[in-house]
Amino acid sequence: MGRVLKIAGLILLCIFLFPNGIKAEGLNQDDMQQFIRQYHHLLIDDKIELSKRMYNLNKDKLGAYVEANHKSQRPLFEELIAKLDSAEGERAEWTTYSYGLVVLLDSMVEQNSGKLYRASVAELKQETQNINYTPDASAENALRHVENTWQQIAPATEMLHSSDKRQTMDLLVEQLTAQTDPEEMEYWSSQLLEMLSDEPLETETGMSRDALFWTVLIVGGCIILTLAYVGYRKYEAEKAERVKAKSNS
């Protein structure tokens, strides 16, 4: 009887300490950045099977990270995960959704438009500008690239902006990629480029202007304060020497 009571007490204690159950431990910020880098490199190198293993090993941890740090974006994350899981046997679709996942996670970690998002937006703009407005295979291929790139950044676009903007972009891309008439292609591509005009572009590698400004300000301020302090100490020393020399004369 006493043993039963102890077990019951232990169960009640666990329920009290873990009312929502024991969840998978989430990744921290550094782990997330490392996952994003490695997962992205696997996709770039077309190592799909390795990327699938990495995804399956970390899926629960990614969900725990989103739940802990970006709870409002959990439905968006779950929607993308469902698409990934349903596209397990479709190589092209799985790759597209995987890029969408890594771009979304990168933007979450950066808490702004991440580097991968900005690079993808720049790629989408370039692809749209490069469309050859002729009803041939080259135009069809270019339109396919536009649609694919948009699918990669669509989830992050909704997180960074709004569902309305994503829906508008969805409509523009859908209209553009459905066209065969050159004039219609040109019109819808111009509408898409206009919508993309307020998106941040990927800058050249290196320090941004804001970071450079603050670095120069801080370093320059430190130098000025150091010189001022050294000058003040030198002045005080010379003053003390003059007083000492005057008292000795």
N, C-alpha and C positions, 0 to 999 in steps of 0.2 A: 504493500500500500504506500509506504513511504517513498519507494522508488518511483511509483506512478506519479505521485505528487511532485517529485523533483523534476521529472520529465515534463509534466504539464507546466510547472513553473518556468522551466527553460524555454518552452515553446512560447508562453506568454511574454517572456522577456524579449525573445527575438522579434515577436510581433510588435512590441512596444518600441524597440530600437530600430527596426526596419519595417515601418508601416507600409511602405510601397514595394517591399521585396528587395532582394539583393540584385542590383543592376550591374551591368558590365562597366568596368572601370574605363572612364574616358581618357582620351589622349590629352596631354597638356599642349601648350602653345608650341614648344620646341618639337615635340613629337609630330604635331600636325604639319609643321613646316617641312620636316624631314619626309613625312609620308607624301605630301604634295609634290616635293621635288622628285622623289624616287618613282612615284606613280606616273607623273608626267613624262619622265624620261623613258619609262617602259612603253608608254603610248607612242611617243615620238619614234622610238626604235622598232615599233610594230611588234613588240613582244607581248602579244595579246594573252597567251596562256599564263605567263608570269604575272601579268597585271590582274588577271582574274583571280589568281591565287592570293595575291596581295589584297585585293578588294574583299574577298571572302573572309580572310583572316582578320581584317580590321573593320568590317562593316558594323558590328555591334559597338565597337569603341568609337567609331565616327558618330554613330547615333547618340551615344552617351555624351560626346563632346558638344554636339549641336544642342542637345537637351539642356546641358549645363550652361552653355555660353550664348546660345542663339535660339532660345525656346520659341520665339515668335516665328522663326523660319523653319521649325520642325515639319509642318505640313509640306512646304516646298521641297525640303530634303527627302521626305518620305515618298513624295510623288516621283522624284528622280530615281530613288532607289528601286521603286516598283517597276519603273521602265527598264532599269538596268537588269533586274532579275528576270523580267519577261523576255528580254532580248539575249538571254544567255547563249542561245544557239545561232544567233544572227551576228556575224562578225562586224559588218558595217554599222549596224544600229548600235551594237554594244560599244563600239569604239566612239561613236558620236556621243552617246550618253555618258561614257566615261570621261570624255573631255568636258562635258557639261558639269559633271560632278567635281572634277578637279578645279575648274574655273570658279565654281560656286564656293568651294571650300577655301580657295585662295582669297576670295573677296571677304569671306567671313573672318579669316585669320587677320587680314589686313584691316578689317573693320572699315573698309572703303573699297573703291574699285581697285582690285589687286592687279599685279603686274600681268598676270595671264589674261585677265579680262581686258585690260587696255590693249594688249598685243592682239587679242582676237578681234576687238573692235576695229583696230587699224587694218587688220587682214580683211575684215568684211568690207570696209570702205574701199580698199584697193581692189578687191574682187568685183565689187559693184561698178567701180569706175572702168574696169578692164573689159566689161561686157561688150562684145562685138555685136552691134545691133543689126544682125542679119540672121534670118531663119535657117541656120545650118548647125552642124554638129558642134562646132566650137562654141557657139552661143549656148546651146543646150548644156554643154559641159560646164561652162562658166556659171550658168544659173544653178546647176546642181551643187557647185562649190559654195555659192552664196547661201543656199538653203541649209547645207550641212554646217557651215560656220555659224549661221544664226542659231541653229539648234544647240550649238555648244555654249553660246553666251546667253540664251533665253532665260534660264533659271536665275543666273546672277543679275540679269537686267531687272527681273521682277523684284529681287531682294534690294537692289540699289535704288530703284525708282518706284514703280508701282505696277500693279497688275494691269492697269489701263494702258500703260506704255507698252508692256509686253504684248497685250492684245492688239494694239495698233501696229506694232512691229510685225507681229504674226500675220496680220492682214496684208501689210505692204509686201512682205516677202512672198506670201502666198499668191498675191496678184502678179508680182513680178515674175515669179518662176512658172506661172501658168501661161505666160504670153508667148506668142509666136510672131506677132506683128512687130516689126522694128520700132515703129512710132510708139506703140504701147510699152514696149520694153524700155525705151528711153524715158518715157513719162514716169513709169513706176520706179525706175532706178533713181531718177532725180528726186522723187518723193522720199525714197528710202535714205538717200544721202542727206537730205535735209533733216530728217529725223535723227540721223546719226551725228549731225554737226555739233550737238552739244555734249557728245560723249567725250570723256578724257582719252587722249591718245597715249600710247606707250612712248616714253621719252628715251633718249639715248642713255645707255648705261652710264652710270656716274651719279654725281650728286645733283639733286634738284636745286632750283633757284632759291626756294625757301630755306632748304637745309644749308646751302652755301651762305646765304645772308646771315643766318643765325650763327653759323660757325665763325664767319669773319667777325661778327659783332662780339661774340664771346671771347675769341682769341685776342682780338684787338683791345677789348676792355681789360683783359688780364694783363696784357703788355703795358698798357697805359698806367694801370694801377701799380704794377711792379716798378715802372720807371719813376712814378710819383713817390712811391715809398722809399726807393733808393735815394732819390734826390732829397727827400725830407730828412732821412737819416744822415746824409752827407752834410746838409745844411746845419743840422743840430750838432754834429761833430765839430764842424768848423767854428760854429758859434761858441761851443765849449772851449775850444782851443784859444779863441780870441779872449774870452773872459779870463782864462787861466794865465795867458801871457800878460794881460793887463794887470792882473793882481800881483804878478811877480815883478813887475817893473817899478 
